[in-house]
């Protein structure tokens, strides 16, 4: 247990986030995230992820992200969605745009349980940049900039992991401050 705590704290320092983000039931969007609940069960409780939850519902991905997984979700906050050009979210949520919405959302999902320590080790092994294939088929890249870990999409957009290692029964969530676009 002591070794696990040291590893968790080391991962927190490597990612440049507060060690509290690695608490047993970390707070996200004002709600505790329980490792015994799945990604959807936790996400619906976060005040910071109501847009993401609405999008997952509109895309018909609730059953998938409630499934066995494991999945790693890089979860944009409401503020991240608000940074998109005006009208983008409303347009994506229309039934006729379900395919495009699904593409954007699955771009934020990687198969497997990818922890902060995994990202750091992958980056170290690959000249400072970790790369993972998303479920959508595109690539997400991660690089440490100062004390923070940045997430980058194939189009040159970048954001920051703000809360890492929110463990779920079917994977892990890393909260990000920007919507990545395929």
C-alpha positions in Angstrom: 0.0 0.0 0.0 2.8 2.4 0.9 4.6 1.6 -2.4 1.3 2.2 -4.4 0.9 5.6 -2.7 4.5 6.6 -3.6 3.9 5.6 -7.2 0.7 7.5 -7.3 2.3 10.6 -5.9 5.2 10.3 -8.3 2.8 10.0 -11.2 1.0 13.1 -10.0 4.2 15.1 -9.9 5.2 13.8 -13.3 1.9 15.0 -14.8 2.0 18.3 -12.9 -1.3 17.9 -11.3 -2.2 18.1 -7.6 -1.8 14.7 -5.8 -5.4 15.2 -4.6 -6.5 14.2 -8.1 -5.3 10.7 -7.2 -7.4 10.4 -4.1 -9.4 7.2 -3.7 -12.6 9.0 -4.7 -11.4 12.3 -6.4 -13.8 15.2 -6.8 -14.7 16.1 -10.4 -17.2 18.7 -11.1 -18.2 18.9 -7.4 -18.9 15.2 -7.1 -16.9 12.2 -5.8 -15.9 9.8 -8.6 -16.1 6.2 -7.3 -13.8 3.6 -8.7 -16.5 1.0 -8.2 -18.8 2.8 -10.7 -18.4 2.9 -14.5 -17.5 5.9 -16.7 -21.1 6.9 -17.4 -22.3 6.4 -13.8 -19.6 8.8 -12.6 -19.7 11.3 -15.5 -23.4 12.1 -15.0 -22.6 13.4 -11.5 -20.0 15.9 -12.6 -21.3 19.4 -13.0 -18.3 20.1 -15.3 -19.3 17.4 -17.8 -23.0 18.0 -18.6 -22.2 18.8 -22.2 -20.1 15.7 -22.6 -22.9 13.6 -21.0 -25.5 15.1 -23.4 -23.2 14.4 -26.3 -22.5 10.8 -25.3 -26.3 10.3 -24.9 -27.1 11.9 -28.3 -24.4 9.8 -30.0 -25.8 6.6 -28.5 -22.6 5.8 -26.7 -24.0 5.3 -23.2 -24.2 1.5 -23.4 -20.7 1.3 -24.8 -19.1 3.5 -22.2 -21.0 1.6 -19.5 -19.7 -1.7 -20.8 -16.8 -3.8 -19.5 -14.1 -1.9 -21.4 -11.5 -1.0 -20.3 -11.6 2.4 -21.8 -9.5 5.5 -21.2 -11.6 8.7 -21.7 -10.0 12.1 -22.1 -13.1 14.0 -20.9 -13.5 17.6 -22.0 -15.2 19.9 -19.6 -18.2 22.2 -20.3 -15.6 25.1 -20.5 -13.7 23.1 -23.2 -16.9 22.7 -25.3 -17.6 26.4 -24.8 -14.2 27.2 -26.5 -15.5 25.8 -29.8 -16.9 28.2 -32.3 -20.4 29.4 -31.5 -23.1 27.0 -32.6 -20.7 24.0 -32.9 -22.1 22.0 -30.0 -25.7 22.6 -31.0 -25.0 21.6 -34.6 -23.2 18.4 -33.4 -26.1 17.5 -31.2 -28.6 17.5 -34.1 -29.8 13.9 -35.0 -28.6 14.3 -38.6 -25.0 14.9 -37.3 -24.8 11.8 -35.1 -22.0 10.4 -37.2 -19.8 13.5 -36.9 -20.6 13.7 -33.1 -19.7 10.0 -32.7 -16.4 10.7 -34.5 -15.5 13.6 -32.2 -16.4 11.7 -29.0 -14.7 8.4 -29.9 -11.6 10.5 -30.8 -11.4 11.1 -27.0 -11.4 7.4 -26.1 -8.5 4.9 -26.1 -9.0 1.2 -25.7 -7.4 0.0 -22.4 -6.6 1.5 -19.0 -4.0 4.2 -19.7 -2.8 5.8 -16.4 -0.7 8.9 -15.9 2.3 6.7 -15.3 1.6 4.8 -18.6 1.6 8.2 -20.5 4.8 9.3 -18.8 6.6 6.0 -19.5 5.4 6.0 -23.1 6.7 9.5 -23.6 10.0 8.7 -22.0 10.4 5.7 -24.4 9.5 7.9 -27.4 11.7 11.0 -27.2 9.2 12.9 -25.0 6.0 12.3 -26.8 3.5 9.6 -26.1 1.1 8.6 -28.9 -2.1 6.5 -28.6 -4.6 5.4 -31.2 -8.1 6.6 -30.4 -11.2 4.4 -30.9 -12.1 6.8 -33.8 -8.9 5.8 -35.5 -6.9 9.0 -35.1 -3.9 9.7 -33.0 -3.7 11.5 -29.7 -0.3 12.8 -28.6 1.0 13.8 -25.1 4.0 15.9 -24.2 5.1 17.5 -21.0 5.3 21.2 -21.2 6.6 22.8 -18.0 4.8 21.1 -15.2 1.7 20.1 -17.2 1.0 17.3 -19.7 -0.5 18.5 -22.9 -2.8 16.6 -25.2 -2.6 17.2 -28.9 -4.8 16.1 -31.8 -3.7 15.6 -35.4 -5.0 19.0 -36.4 -2.6 20.9 -34.2 -5.0 21.7 -31.4 -3.7 21.3 -27.9 -5.1 21.2 -24.4 -4.0 20.2 -20.9 -4.8 17.3 -18.6 -6.3 19.1 -15.6 -7.2 16.0 -13.5 -5.5 12.7 -14.2 -6.2 9.1 -13.0 -9.9 9.2 -12.2 -10.2 5.5 -11.9 -13.4 3.8 -12.9 -14.7 0.2 -12.7 -14.3 0.0 -16.5 -11.3 2.2 -17.1 -9.9 5.6 -16.3 -10.9 9.2 -17.0 -8.4 12.1 -17.5 -10.1 15.5 -17.5 -9.0 17.9 -20.2 -9.5 21.6 -20.9 -10.0 21.4 -24.7 -12.0 19.4 -27.1 -9.8 17.4 -29.5 -10.9 17.3 -33.1 -10.3 14.4 -35.5 
